Amino acid sequence: MKKTFPVIIALITVSLLGIIYIQVSWIRTLALFREEQLEENISAISQQVGEELVAQRSVTFNNPGQMPSLKFPGEAYDIYKQFSVTNRFTIYEIREKLQKAFLAQNMKDTKFEFAVASDNMFGHYEMKSAKFYEMAMDSVHNKRVYYPLIPAGGSVLESLAPEEALVIVVPNYIFQSLGWMIGGAILFTVIIITAFFLTIRTLLRQKKLGDMKNDFINNMTHELKTPLATISLAVDALKNEKVLSNPEKLGYFTGMIKDENKRMNKHVESILQAAQMDRQEVQLNKKDIHVHQIIKDVLNNLQLQIEEKHGKVDVQLNATTDLMEADEAHLTNLINNLVDNALKYSKDDSLYVKISTKNIGKSIRIQVEDHGIGMNKETLTRVFEKFYRAHTGNVHNVKGFGLGLSYVKTMVEAHDGKIKADSVPGKGSMFTIDFPLKK
């Protein structure tokens, strides 16, 4: 797993980057193609309408009777203006011709604006549609096409008609037309990235579970092997005639077998409880419980261990109300686990455990504090994980399966409570539990 995991990540990453690159390249190529197609269509439209305007202007010249009448006497002196497109066609006629040309190019719904520029100055427009300036100024989102309205070479109008140009402006809707494709590409890319993330997270979780399983098997093997070896030695000793004839030694070895048997039963019970919590089969038998009494019972049961380590227990039961609805067995077990952990991880030369209670609103707060070895940040974030045990050099220097605090957190939440841990490496840890009081 350690060797294949980086390879899997590398392959998936390369595949993902390749897919994104291909999508971007494909969309870019398609956009360029659409842009070229738009330019070709607009050029064809401008050429078609421009040639038509030039041709009809020539027909007018060849038929003087169709030429427009002069509105002002001064116009007679402007001979060039008499043969201009703006003087021959109205803005509505040019728009109609453009609409027919757009329809012929299958661009009926394309918005457009147009103008006729004169004197070879595209900023000087003799005729323009209503929104021409508005679209022409936005060169980022719109495209302009120019077509010179020049009479054919050798024609009579070649030297008489003014220099004019037809200007057409259309929206550059390339990316708008590709919107659904771009959106789909982004959507599927996000889906692929999400699947990639979930795959990596699943692999990491499986690796983590595998490591936890190995640690659990190692710890379980060690924890069960030790009492079995002790029982085996005690049984062999009981076969000795000297032991059988000595009631004191006989009682010593039988007591040893009984103690080791209890120890094994306790380990098996812990594993069964963990399995039940996984299957959510734990059922609470709630009744009215006084928290202070449970704490006192737990300390009485652990008194022998405390005396053996020459430790000090500071008890401050300051809560004025300690009645809550709880399962007595599970509440006893979770407090026992917290105090037992404080004893296990305390320094041999300075065993100190403080247990205190106080009322916080409609809750009772229980705090178990020690001056032990403490926990670093990584251990603190994972301390309630099942099977997790902090390594301190020798994995078996503190016995257990890593189930105690996981069980504590599960039972606290089952009683609608909250738990948090605070710790400073080398100075100790403190667990704080808030339980709702009986209404």
NORWO-V939066 format. One record per residue. N is the residue number from 1. RES is the residue in one small letter. NEAR is the number of other C-alpha atoms within 10 Angstrom. Layout:
# NORWO-V939066
n=N res=RES near=NEAR
n=N res=RES near=NEAR
This chain:
# NORWO-V939066
n=1 res=m near=10
n=2 res=k near=7
n=3 res=k near=7
n=4 res=t near=9
n=5 res=f near=13
n=6 res=p near=11
n=7 res=v near=12
n=8 res=i near=14
n=9 res=i near=15
n=10 res=a near=12
n=11 res=l near=11
n=12 res=i near=16
n=13 res=t near=14
n=14 res=v near=12
n=15 res=s near=12
n=16 res=l near=16
n=17 res=l near=13
n=18 res=g near=12
n=19 res=i near=15
n=20 res=i near=17
n=21 res=y near=11
n=22 res=i near=12
n=23 res=q near=17
n=24 res=v near=15
n=25 res=s near=12
n=26 res=w near=12
n=27 res=i near=16
n=28 res=r near=13
n=29 res=t near=12
n=30 res=l near=15
n=31 res=a near=17
n=32 res=l near=13
n=33 res=f near=13
n=34 res=r near=17
n=35 res=e near=16
n=36 res=e near=13
n=37 res=q near=13
n=38 res=l near=19
n=39 res=e near=16
n=40 res=e near=12
n=41 res=n near=18
n=42 res=i near=23
n=43 res=s near=17
n=44 res=a near=16
n=45 res=i near=24
n=46 res=s near=23
n=47 res=q near=19
n=48 res=q near=15
n=49 res=v near=23
n=50 res=g near=24
n=51 res=e near=18
n=52 res=e near=15
n=53 res=l near=22
n=54 res=v near=21
n=55 res=a near=14
n=56 res=q near=15
n=57 res=r near=22
n=58 res=s near=19
n=59 res=v near=13
n=60 res=t near=16
n=61 res=f near=15
n=62 res=n near=13
n=63 res=n near=10
n=64 res=p near=9
n=65 res=g near=9
n=66 res=q near=11
n=67 res=m near=16
n=68 res=p near=13
n=69 res=s near=10
n=70 res=l near=10
n=71 res=k near=8
n=72 res=f near=7
n=73 res=p near=7
n=74 res=g near=8
n=75 res=e near=13
n=76 res=a near=13
n=77 res=y near=9
n=78 res=d near=9
n=79 res=i near=12
n=80 res=y near=15
n=81 res=k near=16
n=82 res=q near=21
n=83 res=f near=21
n=84 res=s near=22
n=85 res=v near=27
n=86 res=t near=20
n=87 res=n near=14
n=88 res=r near=17
n=89 res=f near=15
n=90 res=t near=11
n=91 res=i near=14
n=92 res=y near=10
n=93 res=e near=11
n=94 res=i near=21
n=95 res=r near=17
n=96 res=e near=12
n=97 res=k near=17
n=98 res=l near=21
n=99 res=q near=20
n=100 res=k near=15
n=101 res=a near=21
n=102 res=f near=21
n=103 res=l near=14
n=104 res=a near=12
n=105 res=q near=13
n=106 res=n near=11
n=107 res=m near=15
n=108 res=k near=12
n=109 res=d near=9
n=110 res=t near=12
n=111 res=k near=11
n=112 res=f near=20
n=113 res=e near=21
n=114 res=f near=26
n=115 res=a near=26
n=116 res=v near=25
n=117 res=a near=25
n=118 res=s near=22
n=119 res=d near=13
n=120 res=n near=12
n=121 res=m near=11
n=122 res=f near=16
n=123 res=g near=9
n=124 res=h near=12
n=125 res=y near=17
n=126 res=e near=16
n=127 res=m near=19
n=128 res=k near=18
n=129 res=s near=15
n=130 res=a near=10
n=131 res=k near=12
n=132 res=f near=18
n=133 res=y near=14
n=134 res=e near=9
n=135 res=m near=20
n=136 res=a near=21
n=137 res=m near=12
n=138 res=d near=13
n=139 res=s near=12
n=140 res=v near=10
n=141 res=h near=13
n=142 res=n near=15
n=143 res=k near=19
n=144 res=r near=21
n=145 res=v near=17
n=146 res=y near=20
n=147 res=y near=21
n=148 res=p near=19
n=149 res=l near=25
n=150 res=i near=18
n=151 res=p near=21
n=152 res=a near=13
n=153 res=g near=9
n=154 res=g near=8
n=155 res=s near=10
n=156 res=v near=13
n=157 res=l near=19
n=158 res=e near=14
n=159 res=s near=13
n=160 res=l near=15
n=161 res=a near=21
n=162 res=p near=21
n=163 res=e near=19
n=164 res=e near=22
n=165 res=a near=24
n=166 res=l near=25
n=167 res=v near=22
n=168 res=i near=24
n=169 res=v near=24
n=170 res=v near=20
n=171 res=p near=20
n=172 res=n near=17
n=173 res=y near=17
n=174 res=i near=18
n=175 res=f near=16
n=176 res=q near=11
n=177 res=s near=12
n=178 res=l near=15
n=179 res=g near=12
n=180 res=w near=11
n=181 res=m near=14
n=182 res=i near=16
n=183 res=g near=11
n=184 res=g near=12
n=185 res=a near=17
n=186 res=i near=15
n=187 res=l near=12
n=188 res=f near=13
n=189 res=t near=17
n=190 res=v near=12
n=191 res=i near=12
n=192 res=i near=15
n=193 res=i near=15
n=194 res=t near=12
n=195 res=a near=12
n=196 res=f near=16
n=197 res=f near=12
n=198 res=l near=12
n=199 res=t near=15
n=200 res=i near=16
n=201 res=r near=12
n=202 res=t near=12
n=203 res=l near=16
n=204 res=l near=13
n=205 res=r near=12
n=206 res=q near=13
n=207 res=k near=15
n=208 res=k near=12
n=209 res=l near=15
n=210 res=g near=13
n=211 res=d near=14
n=212 res=m near=18
n=213 res=k near=14
n=214 res=n near=13
n=215 res=d near=18
n=216 res=f near=20
n=217 res=i near=14
n=218 res=n near=14
n=219 res=n near=20
n=220 res=m near=17
n=221 res=t near=11
n=222 res=h near=15
n=223 res=e near=18
n=224 res=l near=16
n=225 res=k near=13
n=226 res=t near=13
n=227 res=p near=19
n=228 res=l near=16
n=229 res=a near=12
n=230 res=t near=16
n=231 res=i near=20
n=232 res=s near=13
n=233 res=l near=14
n=234 res=a near=18
n=235 res=v near=15
n=236 res=d near=11
n=237 res=a near=17
n=238 res=l near=18
n=239 res=k near=10
n=240 res=n near=11
n=241 res=e near=9
n=242 res=k near=12
n=243 res=v near=16
n=244 res=l near=14
n=245 res=s near=11
n=246 res=n near=10
n=247 res=p near=10
n=248 res=e near=10
n=249 res=k near=15
n=250 res=l near=18
n=251 res=g near=14
n=252 res=y near=13
n=253 res=f near=20
n=254 res=t near=16
n=255 res=g near=13
n=256 res=m near=18
n=257 res=i near=20
n=258 res=k near=13
n=259 res=d near=14
n=260 res=e near=19
n=261 res=n near=16
n=262 res=k near=13
n=263 res=r near=15
n=264 res=m near=18
n=265 res=n near=13
n=266 res=k near=12
n=267 res=h near=17
n=268 res=v near=14
n=269 res=e near=12
n=270 res=s near=18
n=271 res=i near=15
n=272 res=l near=12
n=273 res=q near=16
n=274 res=a near=20
n=275 res=a near=13
n=276 res=q near=13
n=277 res=m near=16
n=278 res=d near=10
n=279 res=r near=9
n=280 res=q near=9
n=281 res=e near=10
n=282 res=v near=14
n=283 res=q near=10
n=284 res=l near=14
n=285 res=n near=11
n=286 res=k near=14
n=287 res=k near=13
n=288 res=d near=13
n=289 res=i near=18
n=290 res=h near=16
n=291 res=v near=25
n=292 res=h near=19
n=293 res=q near=12
n=294 res=i near=18
n=295 res=i near=21
n=296 res=k near=13
n=297 res=d near=13
n=298 res=v near=19
n=299 res=l near=20
n=300 res=n near=11
n=301 res=n near=11
n=302 res=l near=15
n=303 res=q near=13
n=304 res=l near=11
n=305 res=q near=14
n=306 res=i near=19
n=307 res=e near=10
n=308 res=e near=8
n=309 res=k near=16
n=310 res=h near=13
n=311 res=g near=18
n=312 res=k near=13
n=313 res=v near=16
n=314 res=d near=13
n=315 res=v near=15
n=316 res=q near=13
n=317 res=l near=16
n=318 res=n near=15
n=319 res=a near=17
n=320 res=t near=10
n=321 res=t near=17
n=322 res=d near=22
n=323 res=l near=18
n=324 res=m near=20
n=325 res=e near=18
n=326 res=a near=26
n=327 res=d near=19
n=328 res=e near=17
n=329 res=a near=12
n=330 res=h near=19
n=331 res=l near=19
n=332 res=t near=17
n=333 res=n near=18
n=334 res=l near=21
n=335 res=i near=21
n=336 res=n near=21
n=337 res=n near=18
n=338 res=l near=19
n=339 res=v near=23
n=340 res=d near=19
n=341 res=n near=17
n=342 res=a near=26
n=343 res=l near=22
n=344 res=k near=17
n=345 res=y near=19
n=346 res=s near=24
n=347 res=k near=20
n=348 res=d near=13
n=349 res=d near=10
n=350 res=s near=14
n=351 res=l near=20
n=352 res=y near=22
n=353 res=v near=24
n=354 res=k near=17
n=355 res=i near=19
n=356 res=s near=18
n=357 res=t near=24
n=358 res=k near=18
n=359 res=n near=18
n=360 res=i near=13
n=361 res=g near=9
n=362 res=k near=13
n=363 res=s near=20
n=364 res=i near=23
n=365 res=r near=23
n=366 res=i near=24
n=367 res=q near=20
n=368 res=v near=22
n=369 res=e near=24
n=370 res=d near=27
n=371 res=h near=23
n=372 res=g near=27
n=373 res=i near=19
n=374 res=g near=21
n=375 res=m near=21
n=376 res=n near=14
n=377 res=k near=12
n=378 res=e near=9
n=379 res=t near=16
n=380 res=l near=17
n=381 res=t near=12
n=382 res=r near=13
n=383 res=v near=21
n=384 res=f near=22
n=385 res=e near=17
n=386 res=k near=18
n=387 res=f near=23
n=388 res=y near=22
n=389 res=r near=24
n=390 res=a near=15
n=391 res=h near=11
n=392 res=t near=10
n=393 res=g near=7
n=394 res=n near=7
n=395 res=v near=14
n=396 res=h near=15
n=397 res=n near=11
n=398 res=v near=14
n=399 res=k near=13
n=400 res=g near=18
n=401 res=f near=21
n=402 res=g near=21
n=403 res=l near=21
n=404 res=g near=24
n=405 res=l near=20
n=406 res=s near=20
n=407 res=y near=21
n=408 res=v near=22
n=409 res=k near=20
n=410 res=t near=18
n=411 res=m near=22
n=412 res=v near=20
n=413 res=e near=13
n=414 res=a near=16
n=415 res=h near=20
n=416 res=d near=12
n=417 res=g near=17
n=418 res=k near=17
n=419 res=i near=18
n=420 res=k near=13
n=421 res=a near=17
n=422 res=d near=16
n=423 res=s near=21
n=424 res=v near=16
n=425 res=p near=13
n=426 res=g near=14
n=427 res=k near=14
n=428 res=g near=21
n=429 res=s near=23
n=430 res=m near=21
n=431 res=f near=18
n=432 res=t near=16
n=433 res=i near=20
n=434 res=d near=23
n=435 res=f near=24
n=436 res=p near=21
n=437 res=l near=22
n=438 res=k near=15
n=439 res=k near=7
